[in-house]
Amino acid sequence: MALLGLPLGIFFAKAKAGHHGGLNPLDRALLFITAPAERAIVGAAFGAIDAWRGYGALHGVREENLRLRREVLRAQAVDQQSAELKKENERLKRLLDYSDKQAPVRLLVAQVVAVGASPHSHTLRIARGSDDGVTRGAPVVTPEGVVGTVAQTTGSFSDVQLITSPTSAVPAISARTRARSTVKGTGDLRKCRLAYALRTDDLLEGDLLVTAPVTGFFPKGLRIGKVIDVDKKPQGMFNGADVAPAVDFSRLDEVMVVLDQPAVSPGIAIEPSVAPAVPDPAQRPITDPAQRPTPAPSASSGTDPASSARVTP
């Protein structure tokens, strides 16, 4: 009731002042007492109105902010996808260019879909299988060098054994000296071991090792790795060394499977097979005495051929 009476008192006091041109002491006292409350109520009312309007404006700004943030995130996702697609296209173009240069070797591009769960695993899985023509033992390569061989295959997937596997052995040739050796896996993804390198060979750190021309294995001339930590032994037949693989197996996205390659390395001429010549019958030696011709008589003998014939009575 007091809250309702206070505005009414103020209203009547002001109305009286407007009609009679002045206020009595009671009206002045009433206005003096109620003026602070009036200002407080008006300020609170307008403050509430401003706060509500501000809340509405802030709510709209918040919604706009959320919308803009969603658009920014969407644009960033599109940019990231575009960058990833660009990188993938560049990798695939590089693989296709490399495949064209390896003709007549036929290569199949395969995506790496999984790697071994264990850090000591030496296999990876590719999204190509027997339905695509992949067979067990098929070489797997990249433009950087050799990766490994197909160990198991199913219809749509294949497991590849890396050259770093302890059971792997790749025939190798030094690109500098053409000396032959074998690169064996050590179980460490960062290095292999060089075996059967003759002690008389000029083996130097940094020598590039490439695949040797072996029929049914890796195509010749593919990079295996570089020689490191040469261990030249004063005795024995062979030197030792480690090999840093040319391929970073932890960063493989796509590889290529060798489906078909010539049985003989390109550049080696093959003589066509020639059927044995059949001698001319007229030139064959006569072994039957009855077929031998009678030798002509000598002109110096003076004997008539007809007189030499004997007539049996």
Secondary structure by P-SEA (a helix, b strand, c coil): caaaaaaaaaaaaaaaaaacccccaaaaaaaaaaaaaaaaaaaaaaaaaaaaaaaaaaaaaaaaaaaaaaaaaaaaaaaaaaaaaaaaaaaaaaaaaaaaaaccbbbbbbbbcccccccccccccccccccccccccbbbbcccccccccccccccbbbbbccccccbbbbbbcccccbbbbbbbcccccbbbbccccccccccccbbbbbcccccccccccccbbbcbbbbbccccccccccccccccccccbbbbbccccccccccccccccccccccccccccccccccccccccccccccccccccccc
